[in-house]
Amino acid sequence: MKRKKCLIKVALVFLAFFYLAGNAMAIPTLNSERDLKDFLGAGTYQNFLPDGVDSYWNLNDTQGYAVTLLAEAGLSDITSFGIYSLSDYTDTMLLLGPGSNNTEFASPYNRFGFYIQIGNFDEDGYRWYSDSTLNTWYDGGYPVAYAQDHMLAYQGDGRSLEYGNGQSIIWGASDYILAWEDLAIGYSSDFGGKADRDYNDLLVMVQGVTRVPEPAALLLLGIGLAGLAGFMRRRKIHKD
């Protein structure tokens, strides 16, 4: 019996490792701007959710949720932040940015992702999505296979965070800090060169949301559990 439990634990650990390894991890680099460690502490700023786990979200209830701007960098005057529908990523809703400051609202989507947009998207601007598989970079006018992770999500632990002019906010378990990299990773941008990967360019706290597992992640977990069940059945038959 002890050996059986041990095998199950080993298999579950392997499944978890396999899933996380299949999702690229973007490690933030600290620089002279206001860093993530200013909010999270030097020892905890790298404890972000794996890419893929932070792609899609829904509301905890029907009352809507709140978003608080914590910090923004040099391109703030042309940066927008909003949500997009899981079923159609071109269906978007602007929250923060030029002409909008929706700090409390109800989502029109059952499930949604987050995005930031730099400049005019219909002209020379671009948009990064929380689902990194949707991120495309145009090199010389031609789309390239990009899929870089431009957003890190940090789940709250109940501490009080200070921001702005001495303001503070409680960072609860259903609250997330979304940290964005606004420039293209590995490509030169007309808006300021290449990315420095500091993920400080827009920091927002979103309250009252729940992560939605991606279908691919659920499928992978299901396959792994089914394989584990089959393995245990074969062991039982062989033992009998």
N, C-alpha and C positions, 0 to 999 in steps of 0.2 A: 504493500500500500504506500509506504514512504517513497519507494522508487517511482511509483506511478505519479505521485504528486510532484516529485522532483522533475520528471519528464515533462509534465504539463507546464510547470513554471518555466523550464528552459525553452519550451516551444513558444510560449507567450512572449518571453523576452526576445526571442529571435524574430517573431512577427513584428513586434514594436520596433526593433532595430531596423528591420528590412524596410518598414514603411518610412521611418524617419530618414534613412539613408537615401531613399528614392526621391526625397524632396530637398532641393538645394538650400543650404543655409547661408544667408547673407550676414556676415559678421560686420558690425559697425566699426568704423575707424574714428577715433576721437581727434578733434582738432581745436582750433582757437575759438570757434563759435560756441554758443551755449550748448553744452553737450548733454547727451542722455543721462550721464551720471549725475548731472545737476538735479535731475528729478528722481532718478532711481537709485542713486548710490553707486560708487565706483565698483562694488563687488557684484551688483545685480543687473546692470544695464544690458548684459548679454543674455538674460533669461527670457528671450522672446519665443513666440510660438513658431513651430516649424512652418516653412512655406507649404501651402496647401491646406494646412489646418486653419489658416486665417483668411481664406479666400472669400467665404460667403457667410452671411449672418441673417438673423431675424430678430424681431422684437420680443422682449420678455412678456409684454402684455399689449393691449390695444391702446394704451394711453400715449404711445409715442416714446421717444427717447431724446436725450439732450446731448449736445456737442459743445465742447469748450476749447477754444483756441489757446494753446499753451505757449507756443513760440513759432516764429517763422523767420526765414532767412532773406537773402538779398532780392529774390524774385517775387516777393510777396505782392507787389502791385500788379503782377500778371498771373498769379497763381489762384486757382479755384479748387475747391474740395466739394465732393458730393457723393451720391450713391447711384448705382445702376442696377437694373433688373437682372436676376440670374438667368431668366429665359431669353433676354435680349439685351446684350451689353451696350447697344446703341441707345437704349431707353434710359435716360439719366435724369437726375434731380439735383440741382445745384443747392448746396448748403452754405458754404462760406466762400467769399471771394468778391470780386468786383460786382456790385449791384445786389449782393445777397448776404444776409447774416442770420440764417435760420438756426437759432440756438436750441429751440425746442419745437418739435414737429412730429407728425405721424408719417410713417413710410407708406407710399402707394404700392409697394411691392411686398409680397409674402416673404421672399428671400432676396437678398441683395448683396452686392459687393460695394467697396469704396473705391474712389478714384481721386487723383489730382490731375489737373490740367494746367499746362504752361502755355500762355499766349492764346491766340485764336486758333482753335482746333481745325477750323475749316480753311485756314490759310497756312501759316508756317508753324503753328503750335503742335503740341503733342499731348498725349494723355497716358497716364500709368494707372493700371488696375490692381486691386488687391489679389485678383487671380492672375498670377504672373504669366500664365500660358497665353493670355490675351495681349500681352505687351509686345508691340511691334515697333521696330526702328527702321526708318527709311534712309538708306545710304545712297546718296546721289539720286534720290527719287524712287529707288527700288526697295521694296520690303525685304528685310532679312529675318532669318529665324533668330529671334531675340530672347523672349521669355525670361528676362532677368527680373529678379525680385526687387521691387522698389518700395515695399512697405513691410515694416516690422511691427508686430502687435504684442503688447505687454499687458498681461492680466493683473488687475489690482489686488492688493493684499491688505487693504484697510488703513493704510497710512495716510497722513495728511500731506499734500503736496502744495508748495508755494510757487506762484507764478505771477507774471505781470508786475503791477505796482503793489507788492505786498499782499496780494490776494491768495487765498488758500482754498483747497478743494479736497474732499475725502475721496480716495481712490479705492472704491469697493470691489468686491469679487465679481460683480457683473459689469464693471467698468474696464475699459481698455484704452491704453495710450497707443495711438497709431503714429508711427514715426516714418517719415517719407524721405526718399532720395529723389530730387527733382530733375537731375540731369541724366542723360544717357550714360550707361555704364560701358566704357570702352569705345565710345564714339564721341566726336566733337559736336557740340551743339551751338547754334547761333545765339543762344541765350547765356553763354558763359563757359564754354569749353567742355571738359569731360567731368563726369561725376567724381567726387571725392569719397563717396560711400560713407559719409558720416551719419546719414539718416537723421539729420537735424533740420532739414529744410522746411518741414512743416510738422509740428507736433500738435495733435489734437487728442482730447479725451472724449470718448463716446460712452455714454452711460445707458444702461437698460437694454443691452443686446446680448444675444447668445450665438455662439459659433454654430454653423451648420456643416457637418462633415460632407466632403465632396463625394459624389457617386463612386469615383475611382477608388477612394480610400475605403469606402464601405465594401466595395467588391473585393478589394485585396484582403481585407480583414475576413470577409466571408469565406473566401477561398482558403485562407490559412486555417481558419477554425474547422472547415470541412475536412481539410487534409489531416489535421490533428485528430479529429474524431475517427476518420478512417484508419489512421495508424493505431489508435487505441483498440479499435475493434479487431484489427488483424492480430494484435498482440494477445487479445483475450482468446480468440479462436485458436491461435497457435499454442497458447498455454493450456487450453482445455484438451 
